[in-house]
Amino acid sequence: MTPTITAFERSPDGGKGLARDTRVRWALEEVGQPYEVRLVSFGAMKEPAHLALHPFGQIPTYEEGDLALFETGAIVFHIAERHAGLLPDDANARARAITWMFAALNSVEPVILDLFTVKVLEGDKPWRKERQPLAEDRVRNRLGQLSARLGDADWLDGAFSAGDLMMVSVLLRVKASGILDEFPNLAAYVARGEARPAYQRAFAAQLAINAAPAS
């Protein structure tokens, strides 16, 4: 059965791959699973039909038969569990890959999103000048820890896995700030992720939606 995901009718980033549906598209592309996309407007995201799928009124959602999921971590984990290619066969390696999925979402992404909040959502607030350096330092500290762990390896734990997919997706959010470039091994790590054919297909699919004339 072909799953259906939801995505922004018009992404706030203009299709640069930062909207969270990119992570789900990438996972589906990695495992070779065709999928359909239902585009939703910001207004439709707050209507009962969408809230029945995503109680917080966000994207993406994932529908497959009578299964409906939300939250990218849960969706990508479901895809990785159902299809070969994103989780190792070895039980211990599999557990470590899942651990890195949680680390990306729970240890790395929050500090990056906090910096985004300070710079963009609170950009006009009087406390921005004091808060931004603190937020940047927290990002640097966490990236320093991740950089030390990655070292000169290509991926976090042997072969590419769902853990890397989630971590690269999260790190892409800090790429434009310039902080990522302070950690050359992490910048190269993200570049390897972006170079994967599956990521390229996912990125192109999202960009095409945002490049199309508004209806």
C-alpha positions, -999 to +999 in steps of 0.1 A: +000+000+000+013+034-010+016+057+020+005+094+019+024+121+038+014+157+043+036+187+035+033+225+034+014+239+005+041+266+007+070+259+029+083+288+052+118+281+040+109+282+003+118+246-003+153+246+011+148+212+028+143+224+064+106+216+066+102+183+085+085+165+056+120+163+040+131+138+067+102+115+059+107+119+021+144+111+025+136+080+045+111+068+020+136+074-008+163+056+010+142+024+012+127+027-023+091+031-011+069+052-034+046+077-016+020+103-023+019+138-009-011+158+002-004+195+004-020+215+032-022+252+038-015+268+072-053+273+076-061+237+068-035+225+094-057+239+121-089+224+109-105+193+124-096+170+096-059+176+099-060+179+137-074+143+137-041+132+122-018+156+140-032+169+173-007+198+173-017+210+138+017+205+122+033+186+093+042+159+083+017+132+089+019+097+076-011+075+065-008+039+054-041+020+053-057+025+087-025+036+103-019+074+109+013+087+125+027+121+133+062+132+146+091+127+122+110+105+147+081+081+149+074+081+112+111+075+102+114+048+128+082+031+114+097+033+079+130+019+090+113-010+109+091-019+079+118-017+052+154-027+049+182-002+045+179+022+075+186+000+105+213-026+108+205-063+111+227-068+142+207-062+173+232-041+191+240-019+161+203-015+155+198-003+191+227+022+187+212+035+155+179+041+172+198+058+201+212+083+176+177+090+163+167+100+198+199+119+203+193+140+172+158+149+183+163+152+220+199+164+225+209+183+194+178+197+178+164+216+209+195+239+212+194+246+175+157+254+176+163+277+206+188+297+185+163+299+157+137+312+182+160+339+194+171+350+160+139+349+141+108+346+163+122+369+190+143+390+167+125+422+177+125+415+214+148+436+237+164+405+252+177+392+219+211+408+222+217+391+255+201+358+247+216+352+212+253+347+224+241+323+251+221+303+226+250+302+201+273+290+229+249+262+237+248+251+201+286+252+199+289+231+230+266+205+218+282+204+183+316+202+199+305+171+218+291+156+186+322+165+166+344+147+192+323+116+190+322+115+152+359+121+148+371+112+113+343+086+107+319+089+078+289+081+098+280+079+135+282+041+139+295+022+110+272+023+079+247+050+072+215+045+092+183+062+103+204+078+131+225+096+105+194+106+085+179+123+115+211+139+127+220+153+093+184+166+090+188+184+123+222+198+116+210+213+083+190+237+105+222+254+118+241+253+085+231+289+074+243+303+107+279+295+099+284+277+132+285+243+115+315+254+095+334+258+128+334+220+130+348+208+097+341+171+103+304+179+110+302+201+079+317+173+058+293+148+075+263+169+065+276+173+030+279+135+027+242+132+038+232+159+013+251+141-015+231+108-011+209+102-041+179+096-019+183+130-002+187+147-035+154+132-047+137+142-015+151+177-017+141+181-053+106+169-047+100+195-019+117+223-039+095+215-069+064+222-049+076+255-037+090+265-071+056+259-088+034+290-094+009+295-066-026+283-076 
